[in-house]
Amino acid sequence: MGPWTHTGLGQSFAGEAEFGPEAKVDISQLELAWMDRWLKGIQNGVEKEGPVRIFVMGGGDGHKTPEGRLFVGGHWRTEREWPLKRAVDTPYYLHADHSLGTEKPRAGKPSQYKFDPKNPAPSIGGNVSSQMGAMEAGAFDQHCRPEVLGCKDQQSLSKRSDVLVFQSEPLKEDMEVTGPLVVTLWASSSAPDTDFTAKLVDVYPPSKDFPDGVKLNIGDSIVRARYRDSLEKATLMKPGQIYKFRIELYPTSILLAKGHRIRVDISSSNFPRFDVNPNTGEPLNQNTKTAVATNTIYHDAEHPSNIVLPVIPKQ
């Protein structure tokens, strides 16, 4: 499992993230060695290698490469299973002051925003394939730019009123996160149907090469409210009622460096990565109108919205 994009298999970079020469792999040679062993019976020793090989992103010094990319760095590691049994599932909770941390939330007012399907949050990078020029794949600093579909300025996505940002304090030490990523939200809406999106972001502090720092997307995903309980049966929401939502992001493996912050962005759109919900509750692809939804995220003792990070203990 490498850090590459769908069309950049085996390369040393993904979007604006450069992982170093170690990430560059000749995929054809790996496949050929496997086929030689199991189809031709050639004793080349591939069966003696570990069953899982992962690339752990991170560990680089964050300088700007000659190509203008952020040097993220990384290294390969062999494992015996997936997910890793030694990973410790660690909830990071959303708080009313928009902080993110391991302390459980207490009392606090919920966070609210208006989601207009006619003005969706643009996709700036992501785990995508077959994007056909509509967006770029990989990791990118989370700010708008003219070449991004849907961007009307060059502001950070965090400046949008329909993007809720929850951010940790700077990490006191390096922290490896390797495995599945799951966000649990307690939310309500004024609409009978809407979407909720979640994005994990690695926040780099300001540096000489990047005076504003870098907000690098790690993973993202979405849940359509009508399918919160089952993908087989749609159930519309009752406006104002609080529901529990589970959002599964793609797994990752990354070393979050000392001094970095962990950020989770919550919204209701990420277009064109995902299609836009019209918020009307009409049959899919048959809507005749759109509606602005007032969506509310709860983060208190009874509704501890969080992201669970699989943290790898230091050896």
Helices and strands as residue ranges (DSSP letters): G 6-8, E 13-14, E 17-18, G 21-23, H 27-39, G 46-48, E 52-57, E 70-71, E 74-79, E 88-94, E 100-101, E 111-115, G 157-159, E 164-167, E 175-189, E 195-204, E 214-224, G 225-227, E 243-256, E 261-267, E 293-298, E 306-312
